[in-house]
Amino acid sequence: MCPFTTARHTTNLSQSQLSPEETLLITVPLDQKGKPERCQRYVTPQWHLLVKNGSSAEQVDTNGFDVDLQGCTDGWSYDITERSSTIISDWDLVCDMRSLKQMGQTVYMGGVLVGAVIFGGLSDRYGRRILLLISNMLMAVSGTCAAFSNSFALFCLFRFGCGMALSGLGLNTFSLIVEWIPTRVRTVVGTLTGYCYTLGQLFLAVLAYFIRDWRWLTLAVSLPFYVFFLFSWWFHESSRWLVLSNNSEKAIKNLKSVARFNGRHEEGEKIDIKMLQESMKKEMSGSQGSYSVLDLFRTPTMRSMTVCLSAVWLSTSFAYYGLAMDLQKFGVDIYLIQVIFGAVDIPAKIIMTVSMSFIGRRPSQSGALILAGITILINVLVPYEQQTVRTCLAVMGKGCLAASFNCCYLYSGELFPTIIRQNGMGCVSMMARIGAMVAPMVLLTRDSIPWLPGLIYGGAPILSGVAAIFLPETLGSPLPDTIQDVEDRGSGRRSKMAPKEAISLQDTQADLLKPAA
């Protein structure tokens, strides 16, 4: 977010015979808060304001004088006390051009959306590991090029590439975790992976504090991905994907390599093609069918569930990025608020994990969204001067939205049936990207209706929180395998879902991943 920080600015002045204060006084009018206007200047200098008649110059009566205004024809002067350079100051994205700031963020989120569509499909066809390698290199190259962009258009183009790479990294990392990590520790590993994002946000705030130029900051966060690219060559491809792609020999080689690494030589030698095919029989038979996104809407329970989950994902992402992309409005040091917004994720995700385990997924998901919406709406009513109260409410809302993200990933995976789970997760993930794209554009309405963005950001989570109430509870329930399982659960009929599967590839991997005693 730091490259998009808007520095305080005002019209460039050229009355060289006067002091800066006097030049500002006769050239730039004051706004409603008594501060110099940022985007307007007097058509002609107001020399009478220099007349001192016993009162301060600002208090001189201006009635009867020419006070026609015009835009800042000589450019702008920026306050560089916080940051020496941002894309806002480099390309003058202020006043009539200020909408380009939101457009730049929307372009980035558009890249995330396109990346989710492209890398999701390519990952199923060519494998998780190769797409992870490509994503790391794309992030490194796009970020480096963005740092040296000489125009805003080029900057947006490379940021679009960064957004695509982010989706590729997230999707393929998540797939490798799910398909390699044993079931019993998957929740813990998933939570720890989520905390990596939190630590990254905290580290970014510290890095931005010491690197005040946006170009060097962008380069600093891009260069490590060249190292990640080399490091990713060490990863093994998903054995599950290899078996389903008729490459059992490579899967066996990977599993035996893992067994040797963990000192499980005897177990590794027992693995053969027949054993793999037997353990993957159910998955292989299920993969023979042809399913599409349309199957998410063909049956009533599946349709209502997909619509409700789409609303949950869209509003969570929409409100989350709406808060995160406008940290300056709280009047707190930009670096401090970045740290606070990142740190609140730690207790929020812990509370959500406990709530999901004991109260249930549905009330946890619904409660987090409704509470987030309420805190954002209350913030609309708090006077601007009470910055401490406004900041506390915003932090609470952001924590609730982070908790909502933590829940909806697990909850959605448990609701969609096995045969169409990837399509379902892709659909709701796409809705989240749309929400993230729209979020910065809503900020443009603040100029005409100051309270409208807060109303929209707060109203959306409340509505989706109500929609989440209509979702089935999954705490302690077996995963559905077919669409019919979902329909049976929705109608209250006894499901044919087996409470426990026979030995599977996941069980085999779990044994191999245990270090030898």
N, C-alpha and C positions, 0 to 999 in steps of 0.2 A: 504494500500500500504506500510505502514511503515515497517512491517516485512521483506519486500523484498528489503529494501534499501541496496544498495551496498556500503559498507565502503571502503575507500581508503586502498589499500593493496599492499604489495610487498613481495618478497621472504624472508623466514625466514633465518637468518644468524647465523653463528656459530664460527666466528673468535674472540674468547673471549679475546685475548691479545690486541686487537685493540679497539679504540673507535668506537661507533656505526657509526659515520660519515665515518671513515676510512674503516670500514668493508663494508659498503654500497658501497663505491667508488670502491674497488677492486673486489667486488663480483657481482654487478648488473650493467648492461649497462644502458645507457640513451636512452630514446625514442626520437622521432622527436621533441618533445616539450622541450627537455632538462630535463625531469623528469625521475626518476628511473623506469625501466621496471617493470610491475606488474607480468608478467608470465614467465620471462626468467632470467637466471643467467649465468655467465661465467662458463665454464667447469672447468677451473683452475683459481685461484686468479690472478688478474692482478697487481702484486706487483710493477711493474714499475710506476703505476699511483701514488704511494706514493712519488716518487722522485720529489723533488722540485728544479727546476733550474731557479728560477727567475720568473716563471709564475705559475698560479694556477695549481693544480694537474689535473683538468679536461681538461686542455688545452695541456697536454703532448701528443706528437705525438705517436700514437699507431701502426704505420705501422711496419710490420715485427714481431709483437707479435701475440701470439695465442689468437684469439678472438672467438673461437668456443663457442656456446651457448647451454644450455640445459634447461629443465623445472625445476620448483621449487621442488626439491626432498625432501627438509626439511620442506615443508609446507609454510605458509604465516603468516605475521604479519599484524594486522589490526589497522587502526586509529579509536580509540573509543571515539574521542572527541565529535562526534555528537550523536552516539548511543552506549550504552554499549554492546548490543548484538542484532544481527539480525539472521535470518535463513541463510543468506549468510555466516556470520562469523562462526556460530555454525557448519555448515556442509560443509564449504569450497566450496561454489557454485561459484567458480571463474575460470578463465582461461579455461581449457578443460571442466570443469563442469558448465560453466556459462549458458549454454543453459537450465539447469534444473530450473533456475530462471523463465524463460519464460514458461517452462513446468508446473511449479507449479501454475502460474496464469491461464494457459490454462485449467488445471484440475479443478480449481475453477469455471471457466466459463462453463466448461462441466457440472458441477453439476447444474449450473443455467439452462442450456438447458434441462437436464434430469428432473429437478424439474418442469419446465414449462409443460413438456409433462405429467408427472405422476400426479402432483397436479391439473392440469387443468381438467383431466378426472375424478379423484377421487372427486373433488369438485362438479361436476355436479351430481355425483351418491350419495355421502354421506353428502353433505352439506358444506357450507362455514365455519361455526363456528368450526366444529370438525377438519377440515383441518387446520384452523388457529391455533388452540390449538396444533396440532401435529407439525406444522411448528415452533412455538415458542419453544417447547421442543427440537426439533431436532437442532435448532440453538444453544440453550443453551448447550446441551450435546456435540455436535460436536465442538463448540468453546472451551469449557472447555478441552476436550480431545486433541484438537490441541495444546493448550497451554502447555500440559505436554508430547507431543510427543517426543520420544527418537530417532526417525529416520525420514529422509525426506520423506520416503515412507508412513509412518503412518501419518505424517503431511498432505500430499497431500490427503490421504484418508478422513481425518476428514474435510479438507477444501472442498472437494467434497460434503460432507454432509452439510456444511454451505451454499454452493451454491444452493443445492436443497432447503434448508429451506428458502433462500432468495426469490426464485421463489414462494414458497407456501405462504409466507407472503405477497408478492406484489400482486399476483393474487387474493387471498381471501379477502385482505383488499380492493382492488379496486372493487371487486364484491359486497361486503357489502355496500360500499359507493354508488355505482350506483343503487343498488336495495333498499336502504333505504332512501337516501337523495332525497328530492323533486327536480323535474326537474329544477325549476327556480333558484335554488342555487347550482346545481350540478357542474357547471363550477367553481364557486368560491371555493367550498369545494375541488374539484379536484386540483385546483391551490395551495391551502393551503397545501394539502397533498404533492404535489410536493416540496413545500418549506421545508417540514420536511427532505427530503433527503439533501437539501442544508445546513440546520442547522446541520444535522448529520455530514456532511463533515467538517464544521467549528469546531464543537466540537471535532471531531477526531484529528484535527491538534493540538488543545490546549491540549488534553489528551496525545497525543504522545510526546509533548514537555516536559511534566512533568514525563512521564513514559518512560524511555529510553530503557528498556529491553523488547524485543518483546513478551516474554512469559507472563509477567505481563500485558502488553498492551492488548494482545489477551484475557486474562482472564477478564480484566476490561470491555471490550466491550461485553463479552459473558454473564457475570453474570446477567445483567439486564433482560435478556430474561426469566429467571426463574420467575421474578416478572411479566413480560408481560404475561407469561403463566397463572399465577393465575388471573391476571386482565382480561384476555380474557374470563374466565368463566362467566363474567358478561354480555357479549354480547348476543344479541338475534340473532337467526338464521334468515336468509332472509325469509320474509313472502312470497315473490314471488316464491322462490324455494320450500318452503313447499307446496304451493298450487299446483304447477306443479308436485310435488312428491306425490300427493294424501294424504296430511297430513294437510287438511284445519283446523282441530280442533286445532292443535298446532299453526298454523298461526293466528287464531283468538285469542288464548291465548296471543301470543306475541303482537299483535296489541292492545289488551285491556290493557296489562301491560304498553305499551308505552303511551296510552291515559291517564291512571291513573297518570303516572309519570309527564305528562305535564298538568295535571289538566283538561283533556277533558273527563270527566266521561260520560257525556251524549252521545257524539259522539261514544265513545267506546262501549257503551251498544247497539248501533244500529247495530253493525257489526254481521252478521251471515254468515253461509255457503253459502246460496243462493246469498247473496250480493257479496261475494268473487268470486264465480264461474261466476257470471254475469260480474263482472269487469275484470275477467281474461279470458273471453270467447275467445277473439282473440288469446291470447298467448297459451291457452290450445289447440285450434284447430291447431295452427301452430306447436306445439310441437309433433303432431301426425305424421308428415311427417318424412322421413328418409333422412338426408343429410350428406354429408361427405366432406372432403377436396377436393375431385375430382370435386365437383360441382363448385369450384372456378375457374376451368379451362375448363368447358364444353362449355360455350358460349363466343363469341368474346370480348364483352365489359368487362365482368367479368374477363376474362383471362388477358387482357391487364392491367386492373386495379390492379389485384393481383400481376402481375409481377412488375409493376411500384412501388407499395407500398412495395413489398419485397425489391426492390433495395434501396428505401428510408430508410427503417428500418435497413437493413444490413450495409449500408455505414455510417449512423448516429452513430450506435453503434461501428462500426469498428474504425472510426476516433476518436470518443469520448474516447474510452478506450486506443487507441494508444497514445493519448496525456496524459491521466491521469496516465498511467502506467510507464511513462518515465519522471517524473518531474525533476530528477537529472540532465538531460542534459542541463538545462538552467543555471546552475551555480549559482542559487539563493538558499538561505537557504531553506531547504526542508519543514520546518514548515510554513514559510512565503508564499511559492508558493502554498502550500496546502490551506491556508486561501484565497489567491487571487483567485485560481481556483474555490473555493466554493462560494466566495462572488460575482463573476461575474454572477452567475446564477440568482441572484435577479433582477438586471436591465434587463438582457436578457429575462427572462420570462415575465416581465411586458411589455416590448416592443413588444414581440411576441403576447401577449394577445390583446393588442391594435391593432396591425397590422391585426390579424385574424378577429377582430370585424369590422374593417372599410375598409381594403383593400381586404381581402378575404383569404381563406385557401391556395389556390393553389399558388399565388404569394409569400405568406409568407413562405410556406414550401420550394419552389424552391429557393427563395432568400437567406434564411438562409443557405441552403446547399452549394450553389455556393459561397457565401461570405466566409463560413468556409473553403472551399477548396482553395480559392484564398489566404487567409491569411497563410495557412499551406504551400502552394507552395512558397510564397514569403519568408517564413522563411528559406527555403532550400538555397536561394541565399544570405541570410544575413551572413556575416562572424561570426565565432564562438566567436570572441572577443567582438562583440557588443551584450552583454548579455541582456542589457536593452531593445533594440529593439526586440530581439528574444523573450523575455518574454512577451512583450506587444502584439506581433502578436499572440503568442500561447494563451494568455488569451482571445484575441478577437475571435480566432477560437473556443476555448472551449465554450465561451459564445454563439456563433452562433449554435454550436451543441446542447447545452442545450436547446436553443430556438426551434431547430428542433424537439427534443424529445417532448417538450411541445405541439407542433403543431400536430405531427404525431399520438399521442394518440387520440386526438379529431377528427382529419381529417379522420383517418381510421375507427373509429366508425361510422362516418356519411356516409361513402362511402359503407360499407358492408351492405347488406339488413338484416332485423331482423331475418329471418329464418336461416341465415347462418353466423351471425355476430360473434358468438363465434369461429367457425371454422376459419373464416377469421383473426380474431385477434390472434388466436393461431398460424396460419401459419406465419404471419408477425413477431410475437414475436419470433418465432423460428429462423427466419432469423437474427434477432437482436442478438440472443445468438450465432449464428454461427459467426457473425462478431466480437463479443467480444472474442470468442475463438481464432480466427485467428490473431487478433490484436497483441498480444505479440509475436507471432512467426515471424511476419514480422520484428521485431527489430533485429532478428538474422542476417539479410542481411546487417546490418550496418558495420560489420567487414570487409566484402569484398567490398561493395559499400556504402560508408557513406551517400550519398544523396538519396539512393533508398527508405528507409522507409518514408521519408518526401514526396517523389513523389507519393508513393502509397496512403499514408494517405490523401494527398491533392487531388489527381486525383479522388478517389472514390466518395467523396461528390459532386464534380462538375458534374460527369456523372449522378449520381442519381438526382441531382438538375434539370438537363435537362429532365430526365425521368418524374419528377414530373409535368412538364409543360403539359404533355399529360393526366393528371388526371382531372376529372370533378370538377367544382367549387361547393361547398356545402353551401356557405354563404346564409342564408335566405331560403334554400330549405328544404322541409319536408324530414324526414328520409324514405329511401326506405324499404318496407316490404318484397318484393319478388325479385327473380332474374330477373323476367320480368320487374320490375320497373327500375332496373339498366340498362337493355338492352334498354328500351324505352328512358331513359335519355341519354344514349350514342348515340342513333341514332337520337336524336332530336325530337322524337315523344312526344306528350303530355302524361304525366304519369297519371296513375289512383290513384296515392298516395293521400290520404286524407290529407288536410292541418292541420286538427286537429282531434284527436281521441275523442271518447266518454269517459265518466268518466271511469277511470281505477283504478287499485290498487295503482298506484303511486299517483293519486289525493287523494285517501283515506288516504294514509300514510302522505301526505303533510298536510292534515287537522289535523291529530292526532299529528304531530310533532310540531304544533304551540302551544306555551305556552298559557294557558288560560288567558284571559284579566283580 
